[in-house]
Amino acid sequence: MLLIRNLLFQDKIHSRWLVLLIDLVIVFISLCLSISLKDKLDMKLNNIYYMIFYSANAILIFLIMRIHTRIIRYSNTKDMLRVFMAVLLSNAAFMLLCNILFAPYFQFSLSGLGDILLINFFISSSLLMGMRIIIKDLFVYLDGPLVTVKKDNILIYGSGTSSILIKKAIESQKGLMIQVQGFIDVGSDKINKCLEQKQVYPIRALEGLKQKFTIKTMLVTSEDLNVDGKKRAIEKCIELGIKVITVPPSGQWLNGKPNLNQFKDLKIEDLLERAPIELCKDHIFSEIRGKRILVTGAAGSIGSEIVRQVMGYNPEYIILCDQAETPLHDIQLEIEDGKSTCKTKIFVADIQNTNRIKSLFNLYKPQIVFHAAAYKHVPMMENNPVEAVLTNVWGTKNMADISLEFGVEKFVMISTDKAVRPTNIMGASKRIAEMYIQSLGTELGDKNSLYLVNENNVIHNTKFITTRFGNVLGSNGSVIPRFKAQIEKGGPVTVTHPDITRYFMTIPEAVQLVLEAAVMGKGSEIFLFDMGEPVRIADLAANMIKLAGLRPDEDIKIVYTGLRPGEKLYEEMLNIDEHIIPTHNKNITISKTIPNCYIEVNKVIKELLELSMLNNTDQMVLKMKSILPDYISNNSQYEKLDMMLVNTEII
């Protein structure tokens, strides 16, 4: 066996002329068989001439079609079709030559030649293709390990082109210790049929397949997949303890083959994946193209993604503003490594610093501002309320006022669902910022407002827009990176409460909706994003443990630590007095609420800021509660202030 493999199936590819010689022998033998099977034609001594002429004609056709240059061990259906066409053309060309040349000039009889060529066509094509199939199968057999090595059985999700490519790529690589046992699909007409010698199974067959083949892994690709079906299949795998591995799209494979290093464990973001968001990209393009764009908080999770996506809409340039030096440097290096042609300007500044921000506007004159800079961690801000107010309220007011002064076309503020009926300092500070932005936009929409004209008698036309959404998956400091780190350390995974839920959205889709809302905005709107169904955090933790191939509460403990300061069990997207108005995008709605008077909001914010400057925390928080009657602290030291307000009302 070893000798045969070394002689015939060595790594070195045999000469193409050897392949051509073998093809010639097969063609000659095929014609001999055809003539012997056809006894009606009596050509006697002319037979040898027919064979010589036919063989020469066939070799010429084979040379033209270059079928001898195909490496047999890697031949596929296209190569087989090429052989089939070559034989067909050879027979047709020979018949034509016989009628035009041989019969008139060499006095050859053509009686029965058509039948011979028909027989020859089937014999010749069958032998040529059969030879290739046999050699290919022999190579696969002899090229395998001399000692049987047990491979891990796997399944592939999907039955489309991408899934077939994965199977072929796996089988073509000698070193991979995995073996495909079948495909899993949902709602496909290929279910219970064979594809590439492997059956396509429905999801319900997973449990039986696991037992029959000891399936431990399912491969999933992002191409050509039904999102709902993929989610169901993944959830079933998690339930059965089957590990899910993601494979990148075939366009990202190295040298046309998936590298094992490109195989990644399924991320929880994939499990929470929803149907792709449909955007009016032409409208976004027309809004951003050629404009000067400013992004505050550009080094953060949302801000950096805004930068990445805006770069694709051909702005004049993007100004990246943040006070965090190292993360801003990181995003700068990412942009440089990406070799983008989009111009970027890096500007280190604190949004509370009026003079510094004015110098930015003087230097770069931005036309659209995406304001993503904010403090966002609830427990941290509960212990540092002054900084929450200075950044989230004063910083936002400062950016909005300067944008108005410099005639910015649109100002888009990024808010949070924690601003709805807030139970913490962070949410309350963002809600007050929302109120200011909305009241400012409403004031500018009032044609009788004196605020429309600045000191230089220039009419203001800045459109102020707010976008509100929940948690984003994988953002800095979010729950998913924390759970992942805890699992890698062997646990425990800490969850604050068994019943706590949150809305989740991926960072890219959140930013996509921000950009579309920016295009829609006419001024003073609060845009709400469809966050899907709320996710129970305990379930999220359990699924992440299962995705790591471990068992919750057995391999990794889930420990409940109690609600953190300011935290509540569930988030909301709407206040009690808010109603929604649909837009042309089903994922975006508008909060319909009566905006507050700009003069009143501006006045109370100034009073709030004065208290923050005095560092009088209790008085400042009391002021926030008077501005926001629905702000009721939860699990916080400021619950005592709610009691004070209640007692004051009773008295």
C-alpha positions in Angstrom: 0.0 0.0 0.0 2.8 2.4 0.9 4.7 1.5 -2.2 1.7 2.2 -4.5 1.0 5.5 -2.8 4.6 6.6 -3.2 4.8 5.6 -6.8 1.4 6.8 -8.1 0.2 9.4 -5.6 3.2 11.3 -4.5 2.9 15.0 -3.6 4.6 15.9 -6.9 2.0 16.3 -9.7 2.5 14.0 -12.7 3.2 15.5 -16.2 0.2 16.7 -18.1 1.6 14.9 -21.2 1.2 11.6 -19.3 -2.5 12.5 -18.8 -2.8 13.3 -22.5 -1.2 10.0 -23.4 -3.6 8.1 -21.1 -6.6 10.0 -22.7 -5.3 9.0 -26.2 -5.1 5.4 -25.2 -8.7 5.5 -23.8 -9.9 7.3 -27.0 -8.3 4.6 -29.2 -9.7 1.7 -27.2 -13.2 3.3 -27.1 -13.3 3.6 -30.9 -12.1 0.0 -31.3 -14.9 -1.1 -29.0 -17.5 1.0 -30.8 -16.5 -0.5 -34.2 -16.5 -4.1 -32.9 -20.0 -3.5 -31.4 -21.3 -2.2 -34.7 -21.2 -5.1 -37.1 -23.2 -3.4 -39.9 -20.3 -1.4 -41.1 -17.7 -3.4 -43.0 -14.7 -1.1 -43.4 -12.1 -3.8 -43.4 -8.6 -2.2 -44.0 -10.1 1.3 -43.6 -10.7 0.7 -39.9 -7.1 1.6 -39.0 -7.3 4.9 -40.9 -10.5 5.8 -39.2 -8.9 5.1 -35.8 -5.8 7.2 -36.7 -7.8 10.1 -38.0 -10.2 10.0 -35.1 -7.5 9.8 -32.5 -5.6 12.7 -34.1 -8.8 14.8 -34.2 -9.6 13.9 -30.6 -6.2 14.9 -29.3 -6.4 18.2 -31.2 -9.7 19.0 -29.5 -8.3 17.9 -26.1 -5.3 20.2 -26.6 -7.5 23.1 -27.5 -9.8 22.5 -24.5 -6.8 21.8 -22.2 -8.4 18.9 -20.4 -5.0 17.4 -19.8 -3.9 20.3 -17.8 -6.5 19.7 -15.0 -5.0 18.0 -11.9 -7.0 14.8 -11.6 -6.8 14.5 -7.9 -8.6 17.9 -7.5 -11.0 17.4 -10.4 -14.6 18.5 -9.9 -17.9 18.5 -11.7 -16.8 21.4 -14.0 -13.8 19.4 -15.1 -16.1 16.4 -15.8 -18.3 18.6 -17.9 -15.3 19.8 -19.8 -14.4 16.2 -20.6 -18.0 15.5 -21.7 -17.9 18.6 -24.0 -14.5 17.6 -25.4 -15.7 14.1 -26.4 -18.9 15.6 -27.9 -16.9 18.1 -30.0 -14.5 15.4 -31.1 -17.2 13.2 -32.5 -19.0 16.1 -34.2 -15.7 17.4 -35.7 -14.8 13.9 -37.0 -18.2 13.4 -38.6 -17.8 16.8 -40.3 -14.3 15.9 -41.5 -15.5 12.6 -42.9 -18.3 14.2 -44.9 -16.2 17.1 -46.2 -12.7 15.5 -46.6 -12.4 11.7 -46.2 -15.5 10.5 -48.2 -15.0 12.6 -51.3 -11.2 12.3 -51.6 -10.4 9.0 -50.0 -13.4 7.1 -51.1 -14.4 6.0 -47.5 -17.8 4.5 -46.9 -19.8 6.5 -44.3 -22.5 3.8 -43.9 -23.1 3.2 -40.2 -20.5 5.8 -39.1 -23.1 7.8 -37.2 -24.0 4.8 -35.1 -20.4 4.1 -34.3 -19.7 7.6 -33.2 -22.9 7.6 -31.0 -21.7 4.4 -29.3 -18.2 5.8 -29.1 -19.4 9.0 -27.5 -21.0 7.1 -24.6 -18.1 4.7 -24.2 -15.3 7.3 -24.5 -16.9 9.9 -22.2 -17.7 7.2 -19.6 -14.2 5.8 -19.6 -12.5 9.3 -19.5 -14.7 10.5 -16.7 -14.6 7.2 -14.9 -10.8 7.2 -15.0 -10.7 10.6 -13.4 -13.2 9.6 -10.7 -11.3 6.4 -9.9 -8.0 8.1 -9.7 -9.4 10.9 -7.5 -11.1 8.4 -5.1 -7.9 6.3 -5.0 -5.9 9.3 -4.1 -8.3 10.2 -1.3 -8.1 6.6 0.0 -4.4 6.1 -0.4 -3.6 9.6 0.8 -5.3 9.0 4.1 -3.4 7.9 7.2 -2.1 4.4 7.2 -3.3 4.0 10.8 -6.9 4.8 11.3 -7.2 8.0 13.4 -10.5 8.8 15.1 -11.8 12.2 14.2 -14.4 14.3 15.9 -17.7 14.2 14.2 -19.3 17.6 13.5 -22.4 19.1 11.9 -22.7 22.2 9.7 -25.6 24.6 9.9 -27.3 25.5 6.6 -27.5 23.8 3.3 -26.5 26.7 1.0 -23.4 27.4 -1.0 -21.4 28.7 2.0 -22.1 25.4 4.0 -21.0 23.3 1.0 -17.8 25.3 0.7 -17.0 24.7 4.4 -17.5 20.9 3.9 -15.3 20.8 0.9 -12.6 22.9 2.6 -12.6 20.7 5.6 -12.3 17.5 3.6 -9.5 19.0 1.4 -7.3 19.6 4.5 -5.3 16.6 5.7 -4.5 17.8 9.2 -8.0 18.6 10.4 -9.1 16.1 13.0 -12.8 16.7 12.2 -15.3 14.9 10.0 -18.6 16.3 8.7 -21.5 14.0 9.4 -24.3 16.1 7.9 -26.0 19.4 7.7 -28.7 21.0 9.9 -31.2 23.3 8.3 -34.6 25.0 9.0 -37.4 25.4 6.5 -35.4 24.2 3.5 -36.6 21.9 0.8 -33.3 20.0 1.0 -34.2 18.5 4.4 -34.0 14.7 4.5 -32.1 14.8 1.2 -28.4 14.2 0.5 -26.0 17.0 -0.3 -22.4 16.2 -1.2 -22.9 12.7 0.1 -24.2 14.0 3.5 -27.8 14.2 4.6 -29.5 17.4 5.5 -31.3 17.0 8.9 -34.0 19.1 10.6 -33.3 20.7 14.0 -35.4 18.0 15.8 -32.9 15.4 14.7 -30.0 17.0 16.7 -30.5 15.0 19.8 -30.5 11.7 17.9 -27.5 12.7 15.9 -25.6 13.6 19.0 -26.1 10.1 20.4 -25.5 8.3 17.1 -22.3 10.1 16.0 -21.2 11.6 19.4 -21.5 15.1 17.9 -19.7 17.6 20.0 -19.6 20.6 17.6 -21.7 22.4 15.1 -20.1 24.9 12.6 -22.0 28.0 11.7 -21.2 30.5 9.0 -22.7 34.0 8.6 -23.4 33.7 4.9 -26.8 32.8 3.5 -28.5 32.0 6.8 -32.0 32.3 8.1 -31.5 34.3 11.3 -34.4 32.8 13.1 -33.5 29.3 12.0 -29.9 29.8 13.0 -31.0 31.1 16.4 -33.2 28.1 17.0 -30.5 25.6 16.0 -27.9 27.4 18.3 -30.3 27.4 21.2 -30.9 23.6 20.7 -27.2 23.0 20.6 -26.7 24.9 23.8 -29.5 22.9 25.4 -27.9 19.6 24.3 -24.4 20.7 25.3 -23.1 20.8 21.6 -20.4 23.5 21.2 -21.1 26.1 18.4 -18.2 27.4 16.4 -18.4 30.3 13.9 -16.6 30.2 10.6 -15.9 33.5 8.8 -17.4 34.1 5.3 -15.5 32.4 2.4 -14.2 35.8 1.2 -12.1 36.0 4.4 -10.5 32.6 4.1 -6.7 32.4 3.6 -5.8 31.1 0.2 -9.3 29.8 -0.3 -9.3 27.7 2.8 -10.6 28.4 6.3 -7.7 28.4 8.8 -8.3 26.8 12.2 -7.3 30.1 13.8 -10.3 31.7 12.1 -12.7 29.3 13.8 -14.1 31.1 16.8 -16.3 30.1 19.7 -19.9 31.5 19.3 -20.3 34.9 21.0 -23.4 35.7 23.0 -24.0 38.6 20.5 -24.6 35.9 17.8 -27.2 34.3 20.0 -29.0 37.6 20.5 -28.8 38.4 16.7 -31.9 39.8 15.0 -32.9 40.3 11.4 -30.6 42.8 9.7 -31.7 46.4 9.9 -32.7 48.0 6.6 -31.4 51.5 6.1 -32.0 54.3 3.6 -28.3 54.5 2.9 -28.8 56.9 0.0 -30.5 59.4 2.4 -27.6 59.0 4.9 -25.1 59.4 2.1 -26.7 62.6 0.9 -26.8 63.9 4.5 -23.2 63.3 5.4 -21.2 63.3 2.1 -18.9 66.3 1.9 -19.8 67.5 5.4 -17.5 68.2 8.4 -18.6 65.8 11.2 -17.8 66.1 14.9 -18.0 63.1 17.2 -17.7 63.7 20.9 -16.8 60.7 23.1 -15.1 59.4 19.9 -13.0 56.9 21.9 -15.9 55.2 23.5 -17.9 52.2 22.3 -20.7 54.2 20.6 -18.6 57.1 19.5 -15.9 55.0 17.9 -18.5 53.0 15.9 -20.1 56.3 14.8 -16.7 57.2 13.4 -16.3 53.9 11.6 -19.6 54.1 10.0 -19.6 57.8 9.1 -16.2 57.2 7.3 -18.1 55.0 4.8 -20.3 58.0 3.7 -17.5 60.1 2.3 -17.5 63.2 4.7 -15.1 66.0 4.1 -13.5 65.0 7.4 -14.3 63.7 10.9 -13.2 65.4 14.1 -12.7 62.9 16.9 -13.0 64.6 20.3 -12.5 62.9 23.6 -10.6 63.6 26.9 -9.4 59.9 27.2 -5.9 60.1 25.6 -5.1 56.4 25.3 -8.4 55.1 23.9 -8.3 58.1 21.4 -4.8 57.1 20.4 -6.0 53.5 19.9 -8.8 54.5 17.6 -6.4 56.7 15.6 -4.1 53.8 15.1 -7.0 51.6 14.0 -8.0 54.2 11.4 -4.4 54.5 10.1 -4.1 50.7 9.9 -7.3 50.5 8.0 -5.8 52.7 5.3 -9.0 54.7 4.9 -9.0 57.6 2.6 -11.3 59.5 4.9 -9.6 62.5 6.6 -9.7 62.5 10.4 -8.8 65.1 12.9 -7.9 64.2 16.5 -8.8 66.7 19.2 -8.2 66.1 22.9 -10.7 68.1 25.0 -13.1 68.0 27.9 -16.7 68.9 26.8 -17.0 71.0 30.0 -14.2 73.3 28.8 -16.0 76.1 26.9 -12.9 77.8 25.6 -11.3 74.6 24.4 -14.5 73.5 22.6 -14.9 76.9 21.0 -11.4 76.6 19.7 -12.4 73.3 18.1 -15.3 74.9 16.4 -13.3 77.9 15.3 -10.6 75.6 13.8 -12.7 72.9 12.1 -16.2 74.5 11.8 -18.2 71.2 12.1 -21.6 71.0 10.3 -23.0 67.9 12.1 -22.3 67.0 15.7 -22.9 63.5 17.2 -22.7 64.0 20.9 -21.8 60.6 22.5 -19.6 61.8 25.3 -21.1 61.0 28.7 -20.6 59.2 32.0 -22.7 56.0 31.8 -21.9 53.6 34.7 -24.8 53.7 37.2 -23.0 52.7 40.5 -20.0 54.9 39.7 -22.1 57.9 39.1 -24.3 57.2 42.2 -21.1 57.7 44.2 -19.9 60.7 42.1 -23.1 62.7 41.4 -21.4 66.0 40.8 -19.3 64.6 38.0 -22.4 63.1 36.4 -24.1 66.5 36.4 -21.1 68.4 35.2 -20.5 66.0 32.3 -23.9 64.8 31.3 -25.8 68.0 31.9 -23.4 70.9 31.7 -21.2 69.2 29.1 -24.2 68.6 26.9 -25.5 72.1 27.4 -22.1 73.5 26.6 -21.8 71.5 23.4 -25.4 72.4 22.3 -25.0 76.1 23.0 -21.7 76.3 21.1 -23.1 74.3 18.2 -25.9 76.8 18.1 -23.5 79.8 18.2 -21.5 78.4 15.3 -24.5 77.5 13.2 -24.2 73.7 13.2 -26.8 72.1 10.9 -27.7 69.2 13.2 -26.9 68.3 16.8 -27.6 64.6 17.6 -27.5 63.6 21.3 -27.0 59.9 22.3 -29.3 59.2 25.3 -30.3 56.1 27.2 -33.3 54.1 28.4 -32.1 54.8 31.9 -33.4 58.4 31.5 -37.0 57.0 31.6 -38.4 57.2 35.1 -34.8 57.3 36.5 -33.9 55.6 39.7 -30.3 56.8 39.7 -28.1 59.8 39.2 -26.8 58.8 35.8 -30.3 58.3 34.3 -31.6 61.5 35.9 -28.7 63.5 34.5 -29.3 62.1 31.0 -33.0 62.9 31.3 -32.3 66.5 32.2 -29.9 66.7 29.2 -32.7 65.3 27.1 -35.1 68.0 28.4 -32.6 70.8 27.5 -31.9 69.5 24.0 -35.6 69.1 23.3 -36.6 72.5 24.7 -33.8 74.2 22.7 -35.1 72.5 19.5 -38.6 73.6 20.3 -37.6 77.1 21.0 -35.8 77.3 17.7 -38.9 76.0 16.0 -41.0 78.9 17.4 -40.9 81.7 14.8 -41.7 84.3 17.5 -38.7 83.3 19.6 -36.2 86.0 20.2 -33.6 83.2 20.8 -33.7 82.6 17.0 -31.4 85.6 16.4 -27.9 85.8 17.9 -26.0 88.9 18.9 -24.8 89.3 15.3 -28.4 89.2 14.0 -27.8 85.8 12.4 -30.8 83.5 12.3 -30.2 80.1 14.1 -31.4 77.0 12.2 -29.7 74.2 14.1 -31.8 71.1 14.4 -31.5 69.4 17.9 -32.2 65.7 17.9 -32.1 63.1 20.7 -31.8 59.3 20.2 -32.7 56.9 23.1 -31.8 53.3 23.3 -30.8 50.6 25.8 -27.6 48.6 26.5 -25.3 47.8 23.7 -23.6 44.4 23.5 -19.9 44.4 24.2 -19.5 48.1 25.1 -16.7 49.1 27.5 -17.6 47.9 31.0 -20.8 46.1 30.0 -22.1 42.9 31.5 -20.9 40.6 28.7 -17.2 41.2 28.8 -17.4 40.9 32.6 -19.2 37.6 32.5 -16.6 36.4 29.9 -13.7 37.3 32.2 -15.4 35.6 35.2 -16.0 32.4 33.2 -12.3 32.4 32.0 -11.2 32.6 35.6 -13.4 29.6 36.6 -16.2 31.7 38.1 -18.3 32.5 39.9 -20.4 34.6 37.6 -22.1 37.4 39.5 -25.6 38.6 38.7 -27.2 41.3 40.8 -30.7 39.8 40.9 -32.5 36.6 39.6 -35.2 38.7 37.9 -33.2 41.6 36.5 -33.8 42.2 32.8 -32.2 44.5 30.2 -32.7 45.5 26.6 -29.8 44.8 24.3 -28.7 45.9 20.9 -25.4 45.4 19.1 -23.2 48.5 18.7 -23.2 48.5 14.9 -27.0 48.3 14.6 -27.5 51.0 17.3 -25.2 53.4 15.4 -27.0 52.5 12.1 -30.2 53.7 13.6 -28.5 56.8 15.1 -27.4 57.8 11.6 -30.9 57.2 10.1 -32.5 59.2 12.9 -30.1 62.0 12.2 -31.4 62.1 8.7 -35.0 62.0 9.7 -34.8 64.6 12.4 -36.4 68.0 11.8 -35.7 69.3 15.3 -36.8 68.7 18.9 -37.6 64.9 18.4 -36.7 62.1 20.8 -36.2 59.0 18.6 -36.7 55.6 20.2 -35.1 52.4 18.8 -36.7 49.0 18.7 -34.7 47.0 21.2 -36.5 43.8 20.8 -37.5 41.7 23.8 -35.8 42.3 27.2 -33.3 39.7 28.2 -33.1 38.1 31.6 -29.5 38.6 32.8 -29.5 35.3 34.7 -30.4 33.5 31.4 -27.7 35.5 29.6 -25.1 34.3 32.2 -26.3 30.7 32.0 -26.1 30.7 28.1 -22.6 32.2 28.2 -21.4 29.4 30.5 -23.0 26.8 28.2 -21.3 28.5 25.2 -18.0 27.9 26.9 -18.8 24.2 27.0 -19.5 24.2 30.8 -22.5 23.6 33.0 -24.2 26.4 35.0 -24.1 25.9 38.8 -22.0 22.7 38.3 -18.8 23.8 36.5 -19.4 27.5 37.0 -21.5 28.9 39.9 -24.0 31.8 39.3 -24.0 34.0 42.4 -26.6 36.7 43.1 -25.0 39.7 44.8 -28.0 42.1 45.2 -28.9 45.2 43.2 -26.2 47.8 43.0 -26.7 51.5 44.0 -29.2 53.1 41.7 -30.0 49.9 39.8 -33.5 48.8 39.0 -34.9 45.4 37.9 -36.1 46.5 34.5 -35.7 49.4 32.1 -38.3 51.3 30.1 -38.2 53.1 26.8 -41.2 55.5 27.5 -42.2 57.8 30.3 -45.8 57.7 31.5 -46.8 60.8 29.6 -45.0 59.8 26.4 -46.6 58.2 23.3 -45.0 57.0 20.2 -45.3 58.0 16.5 -44.1 55.5 13.9 -41.7 56.5 11.1 -40.9 54.9 7.7 -38.3 52.7 9.5 -40.1 50.1 11.6 -37.1 50.1 14.0 -37.4 53.8 14.8 -40.3 55.6 16.5 -40.7 59.2 17.9 -41.6 60.0 21.5 -44.6 62.3 21.4 -44.5 64.5 24.5 -45.1 68.1 25.4 -41.6 69.7 25.5 -40.6 71.9 28.4 -40.3 75.6 28.1 -36.7 76.5 27.2 -36.5 79.5 29.5 -37.7 77.4 32.5 -35.4 74.5 31.7 -32.4 76.8 31.2 -33.1 78.5 34.5 -33.4 75.2 36.6 -30.2 73.8 34.9 -28.3 76.9 35.9 -29.5 76.5 39.5 -28.5 72.8 39.4 -25.0 73.7 38.1 -24.5 76.3 40.8 -25.3 73.6 43.5 -22.9 71.3 41.8 -20.1 73.9 41.9 -20.7 74.2 45.6 -20.2 70.4 45.9 -23.4 70.3 48.0 -24.4 66.8 46.9 -27.7 66.4 48.8 -29.0 69.8 47.7 -28.0 69.1 44.1 -29.8 65.7 44.1 -32.8 67.3 45.7 -32.8 69.8 42.9 -32.7 67.0 40.3 -35.7 65.4 42.0 -37.6 68.7 41.9 -36.9 69.0 38.2 -37.9 65.3 37.6 -40.9 64.4 39.8 -40.6 60.7 38.6 -37.0 60.4 39.7 -37.3 58.0 42.7 -34.0 56.6 43.9 -33.6 52.8 44.2 -31.2 50.9 46.4 -29.4 54.2 46.9 -28.2 56.5 49.7 -30.5 59.1 48.1 -33.6 57.3 49.0 -33.6 59.4 52.2 -34.2 62.5 50.1 -37.4 60.9 48.6 -38.6 60.3 52.2 -37.8 64.0 53.0 -39.8 65.1 50.0 -42.8 62.9 51.0 -42.7 64.2 54.6 -42.5 67.8 53.4 -45.6 67.2 51.2 -47.5 65.7 54.1 -46.6 68.6 56.3 
